[in-house]
Amino acid sequence: MIWFFERQDARLLYEIRRQSDGDDYELVVTFPDGRQEIEKFGDAHALIERSQRLQAALRAQGWVPPPAAPRGASAQ
């Protein structure tokens, strides 16, 4: 699952995914400058709690999800 956040002209994304070489999870944050931070979790509950804290922290820093495109609209 991938979430996008915007602040002014910058875009940040974070992704929750399964580790490619195991059964654990990764939370990957990609910053506007391309830098990535990866956190690893063996427990899905801990991952969900961290994801919720991360979303709250991003919003407190002024990051917001981009506006949703109207249904049926295509990207140009």
N, C-alpha and C positions, 0 to 999 in steps of 0.2 A: 504494500500500500504506500502511495506517495502523496505527500501534502506539499502544496506550494504556499509561500507567504511572500508578500511584497511590502516594501517600505520605500516610498519615493520612487526612484527609478531602479531600485535593486530588487533582485529575486533570490530567495532562499528556498531550499527544499529539504524535506527530510523524508526518509523512507524506512519502513519496517520490512525486513525480509528474513528469510531463512538463510543460515550460513550455507555456503555452497559445499562445504566439506563436513557437514555434520547436521545435528538436529537442533542446534541452538539458534537463537535469533540475533539479528543485528539491527541497531538503530543508527542510521547513517544521516548525518547532517552535512549538506553541501552549501557552503557559504557563497556569496556573490563573487568572491575572488577565486573560486574554484577549489579552495581548501576544503577538505573533508575531515570530519571527526566520526569515528566509528566506536560505538559501545556494544558490547556483547552481553547477551542474557541467556541463561539456561532455563529460566522460569518465565513463562508467558505472563503471569500476574505482575511480576516485577517490571517487565517490559511495558505493560499497559500503564502502570503507575508512573513510570518514567516519561512515557509519551505524553500523558496528561500534564505532568509538571512542565515538560518542555513547551507544550502549546501555550500554557499559561505564561511562562517566562517570555516567549516570543511576543505574545500580545502585549505584555507589560512593557516591552522594548519598542512598541510601535509597529510590529509586523502584523499584517492582516492578510487573510486569504484573499485572492483576487476575486473580483465580482464574477459570478457565474454567467456564462453565456446563455442567452435565451434559448429555450428548447427549439431545435430545428435549425439554429444558426450554425453556419460553417465558419471555420477559421480561415482567414485570408492570408 
